[in-house]
Amino acid sequence: MPNTPNSTAEAQFLQAYDDYADAIFRHCALRLYDRELGRDVMQETFLRAWESMAKGTEVTQIRAFLYKIANNLIIDTVRRNKLRTVDSLEELHEEKGFDIPDREPGPARVTEGKFALSAVEKLEEPYRTAVVMRYVDGLPPQEIADLLGVTANVVSVRIHRGLEQLTEILDPTTATQS
């Protein structure tokens, strides 16, 4: 019975869904600037993961496996839909109803999140992706490197440069001092 999933794969998949569905959704919604599209991509991510695992693919690092699928789907979606970059979070909210995922409700937390995300939106690629994957998704540099097909050193440099850009965006006076 090669086409029937074993109970180990099913248990691993169900545990992965419980552990990572929210994080994958936040990642997709943030990268695509659209909650509904993010939800669709998250669901497609888990569907593809299940199909692969059901066929017998051995998955040792499930989180990296899911992020790899999600990132590939995000790239495909952007290319297919030719999504445009939105200039502001207010525009996102007005046009698409996008709200920043918030773990702790409250006006201060929402304001901080909007301020931080508006600064992250201004980062150049590939620094934005590295910073989001490190600090929003909580992935370690080696896992990001595996997902992006680069070395951990390259990821660390991108994170460092992204943080430098964020510092300049948040406090332009630091750019003139260095």
N, C-alpha and C positions, 0 to 999 in steps of 0.2 A: 504493500500500500504506500507507494512513494508520494502520492498526491494528497494524503490525509495528514493534517497537522498532528503532531504528537502533543501530549498534555504538557510537556515541558515548554514547548514553543508557545502554546496557548497561555500558560501561566506567566511566562516571561513577557508576552505581549500585553496581557491585562495589567500586569504590574507596571510596565512602562507607560501605558496609557494613564493609569492613576497618578504616576509620578511626574510625567512630563507633558501631559496634554495642555495644561494651562500655560506653561512656559513656552511651548511651541506656538500656541495661539498668540501670546503676547509678542513673540519674536516676529511672527508672520504679519500681524496687524501693524506693528511698528514699522517694519520694512516696506510694507505695501501701502501704508497710510489709509487703510480701509478695514474696518472691523469685519464686515461680512466676507470680503475677499480673503481676509486673514483666517476666518473660521473655515472657509472652503478649502484653503490651502492646508490648514492644519488637519482637516478631515481626510483630505487626499494623501497627506503624509502618512497618517496611520493606516489608511487603506493599502497603500503601496508597501508599507512595512509588513503588514499582516500577510499580504500576498507573497512577499519574498520569504518570510519566515515559514509560511505554510508549505512552500515548495521545498523546504529543508535547508535554507540558507542559515548557516551558523552565525549568530550575532553575539560577539563578545562584549562590545561596548555599545549598548543600546542607545544611550543618549547621543553619542556621536553619530550613530547610524541614522537616528531620527532627524538630527539637525542637518545632516548631509542631504537627506531626501528633501527636507523643507527648503533648504537653500537652493537646491536645483529647481524645485517647483516655483520658488519665488522668481528666479531668473527667467524661467520659461514664461511665467505669468506676465512679468514686466515686458519681455520681448513681444509676447503675443498681444497684449493690450496696449503696449506703448504708453504706459502710465507716465504722466507728467509729474514733475516735482512740484509740490505745493509749497507756497511761500510762507504760510503761517499756520499755526495750530487752530487759530480762530476760523480760518478758511476751511480747514479739515472738519471742524465741528459743524459749521454752517452748511457746507455742501454735502458731507457724507455722514454726519452724526458721530464722528469718531471722538471718543473720549479716551483719555490716557488711562491705561489700566492702573488701578490704585489698590495697594494692599491694605493701607490704613486710611479709612475715610476721614475726611476733615478738610476744611478750607485751606489750612496751611500746607498740608501734604499735597493737595491738588495744585496749588499755586507753585510750590517748589518743583513738582513734576513737570508742569507746563513750561516753567522757566528753563529747567534743565533740558527738556526735549527740544525746545526751540533753539537752544544753543547747539545741541547735537546735530540738528538738521542742517546747520551751517557748516559742519565739518566736511572736508573734501573726502572723496573715496580714495583709497581703501581704508582710510583712518576711521571713518564713521562705522563701517562694518566691524572692524576690530574692536572699537570701543563699545559698541552695542553688544556684541557677542560676549565681551569680557564682563562688562558692568551691568548690563540689563539681563542677559541670559545666564550670567554667572559661570561661563565656561573658562577653564584654565587655558593658558596659551598653547600648550601642546595639543589639546583637543581642537582648538580653533585652527591651528596649523594643519592638523589632519583633515579638517573639513574644507579648508581653503586650498589645500595642496601646496603649501609653502612650509618653510621651516619655522620652528618655534621662535628662533631669533628674529625672523622677519616679522612675525606677529608681535613680538615684544617691542620692536622698533615702531611698528605702526601704532600700537597702543600708546607708547611714549609720545610720539609725534602728535597723535590725536589729542592727548591730554594737554600738550603744549598749545595746540590750536584752540582747545576749549578755554584754556587760561587766557589767551589773547582775546577770544570772543567775549568772555565774561568780564575781563578787566583789561581794556585796551591800553591802559597806561603801562602795563608790564611789557608791552612790545617795544615801547620807546626806551625803557630802562635797560634792556639787554643788548 
